[in-house]
Amino acid sequence: MTLSALDPDIATLGRWLAGDFSNWEQAIDNPPLYAHIRVGMRPLPAFDRQDGSLWMYVEQAYDYMLDRPYRSAVLHIFRQGDRLEIANHRLREPEAFWGASRDRDRLAQLQPDGIERLCGCNMHVERTPNHSFVGTVEPGKQCFVFRNGKQTYLHSEFEVRQDLFISLDRGYDVDTDERVWGSLAGPFYFVKKTCFAEEVPA
Ligand code: CYC
């Protein structure tokens, strides 16, 4: 059985996202405003790729608690007409895979029945003329996150370049639209420290 080739834009986006990122430079420059955070993103070998799409595992952790990430997810990157789209999924047993973005053998154990799609949380993604992709969460304020005792909706935007991932996630109160959580100061700048691009299939 031969696997169909990845969509070329998906392959590029996947290679740029695939890595172990850190905002160390930003955290050192602005200690009170930015914690030192690591983001690990890596393709998932056990997932179907018949349709030109790509599946990746992502975890975000404080650098001093790398094996206890505060968020992990599975991303499904697929084409939607002229743009790309990323469907976010949660893991049914996140703890079982904590740290797996740095352990490919453990990552290979994650199977499609171990995840569940998050509705309202797709990212709409466009390629820019300046060698980057930009994305924002789908319109409608339907990506719900319960945090700090409040029901919030997510606003999220990101930009990715070959070695840089810039992201801004914030949660807003569903009733008052007041900001409840997320960066006060602005986007996080994550620099790629280890590259996993060669794991994205051709
Ligand atoms: C949540 N961040 C989310 C959610 C999305 C993204 C969709 C809501 C769904 C979920 O809980 O998983 C972001 N999804 C993305 C991005 C892409 C994507 C950027 C493109 C690759 O497909 N996020 C950061 C900061 C950090 C942060 C470093 C500090 C503010 O980038 C936090 N994001 C953060 C938190 C949540 C979140 C705390 C809520 C998780 C929860 O409590 O359930």
Boltz pocket constraint, residues with backbone or C-beta under 6 A from the ligand:
constraints:
  - pocket:
      binder: B
      contacts: [[A, 37], [A, 60], [A, 70], [A, 71], [A, 72], [A, 73], [A, 75], [A, 86], [A, 87], [A, 88], [A, 89], [A, 118], [A, 121], [A, 123], [A, 135], [A, 137], [A, 143], [A, 144], [A, 145], [A, 146], [A, 147], [A, 154], [A, 156], [A, 157], [A, 158], [A, 167], [A, 168], [A, 169], [A, 170], [A, 182], [A, 183], [A, 188]]
      max_distance: 6.0
